[in-house]
Amino acid sequence: MLNELSIKNFAIIESLAVSFRKGLTVLTGETGAGKSIIIDAINLLVGGRGSAEFVRHGEEKAEIEGLFYIENGHPCFLKMQEFGIDIEEGTIILRRDISVSGKSVCRINGKLITISTLREIGSSLIDIHGQHEHQELMDETKHLMLLDTYAASELAPVFKEYEGLYRTYTQTQKKLMNLTENEQQMAHRLDLLTFQHQEIINANLQKNEDDELLEERKRLGNFERIFESIQTGYTALKGEQKGLDWLGEVMGHMEEAASLDPEYADISESVSNSFYILEDVASRLRNSLDYLEYDPERLNSIEARLNEINSLKRKYGKSVDEILEYAAKIEEELETLQNKETHIDMLEKELLSIKKDLLVEANELSSLRKKAAIRLTDDIHQELKELYMEKTIFEVRFNSDEDNISKAGMDNVEFYISTNPGEPLKPLSKIVSGGELSRMMLALKSIFSKHQGVTSIIFDEVDTGVSGRVAQAIAEKISSVSAGSQVLCISHMPQVAAMSDTHLYIAKAIHDGRTSTTVTPLETQDKIKEIARMISGTEITDLTKKHAKELLKLAQKVKNKR
């Protein structure tokens, strides 16, 4: 849920920090006080379109920051991992700065990100719905996804099988397409691969050859220094009055000492061992000097071979091993191109076989969806009945085409409704009545919010155009949605305000000739006054206060029944 929101220099807001809780939070206040500006700030925080006009006059930038708490298993975790963003103790901090030039700087948990990344992650945290902001529910291209979300548990096993087959199907399709494309392109491809393959074969490369040649070149390049070092070392050990002579003299003296006193036996033995070890070293150095021979032609040969290998590396891989792997890969493709007709025939048969299996899974998926659509229809009719739209007919329409299979199956789905008896069913996106739209959206939200995993839902004046018992029904429905998630709601309806778990009063204040917005959490008495103001419009009377108290009592009874 959204726990804390900080806004600085945004529109008429100079500096504002608001804490939010679980359940239903209602924001009320006079028109123009800044209620919608707060929602605009949240919308920008989760990736909405920014503009320099949002920056408070006279300031360099607007700053918006939000603290969210999410539970393990929330869809946001996978998205954060995908973008390499760490989550500590279920905490997510979104931040967005907008400069006077209109440029945005976005961060999640301190990491700089793009606006598209912010939007993708933000969409899983907050769902903002306004009177004319249809989002997924009013977008017919998203209806299939919503139905699948509703029936996720039943569809999951079939979906897994279908998606695996679909991947194989598209891969086989791509192979077939590559073989049946333009003949001239195929001929050019065959010539190119033949040349490349022959060039690599002619080079007669050996595994790790480049590394071995580099080592040998290094030895030959340092021949003089190596020879001089070995010769100097040998001379220091072997010769009159050199290392071994002196060590031999030490060995003789220590043997004499050990024969006179056993206490020196260990030292004598160590000196003897050292003498014989160094004598062996001197012999090996002598052999090395005998066999060391400088071959400038070999060095030239190595340089030429390395140049040839480097030329191949620039074309086919970073190492000899990669070049050989590339050769094996194009050899397989060459075989396919040279025997194209045989492979085309084989792939066509394979594609038909896969499609047959794919259609079985697609039909099973479609069958499960249609059963889920019946349950969804019943659920929505029940929700609409509670919102006094019992005569409304809702229908999930399928357009299934076995010849037009996609990653989602063979179904296209669209929601249709008829709000008046005798009227034909029309696409949900064609609803124009404000009151009907509000109730339809609430009915759908109350069902889908349980399946979408969105942390917070925001309703921005979705109660416009309703009154009386419908207003009370909408208030109760918004409250019921908040039971499963956090809901923030801007409202001018006293019934909705009465159902709130937290009531925030938004007002404008003038300091030093500048307008700013303030937010005040209302306790019981202040809440009564504000609801009374919403009822009467201007003058608050004892009667409107009494009515406000009755609304609060009624709201508490409704909540107690859950």
Salt bridges, closest charged atoms under 4 A:
GLU30 OE2 - ARG533 NH1 3.34
GLU63 OE1 - ARG95 NH2 3.06
GLU65 OE1 - ARG95 NH1 3.74
ASP97 OD2 - LYS61 NZ 3.67
ASP97 OD1 - ARG95 NE 3.27
ASP127 OD2 - LYS445 NZ 1.85
ASP148 OD1 - ARG369 NE 2.84
GLU154 OE2 - ARG375 NH2 2.10
GLU183 OE2 - LYS340 NZ 2.72
GLU199 OE2 - LYS315 NZ 2.92
GLU209 OE2 - ARG305 NE 2.64
ASP210 OD2 - LYS313 NZ 3.08
GLU216 OE2 - ARG298 NE 2.74
GLU249 OE2 - HIS253 NE2 3.68
ASP290 OD1 - ARG286 NH2 2.99
GLU303 OE1 - ARG217 NH1 3.24
GLU308 OE1 - ARG305 NH1 2.96
ASP321 OD1 - LYS207 NZ 3.99
GLU331 OE1 - HIS197 NE2 3.55
GLU333 OE2 - ARG189 NE 2.94
GLU335 OE1 - HIS343 NE2 3.09
ASP345 OD2 - LYS349 NZ 3.42
GLU383 OE1 - LYS477 NZ 2.31
GLU386 OE1 - LYS477 NZ 2.53
GLU395 OE2 - ARG397 NE 2.75
ASP411 OD2 - ARG369 NH1 3.07
GLU461 OE2 - HIS492 NE2 3.51
ASP501 OD1 - LYS559 NZ 3.35
GLU530 OE2 - ARG533 NH2 2.57
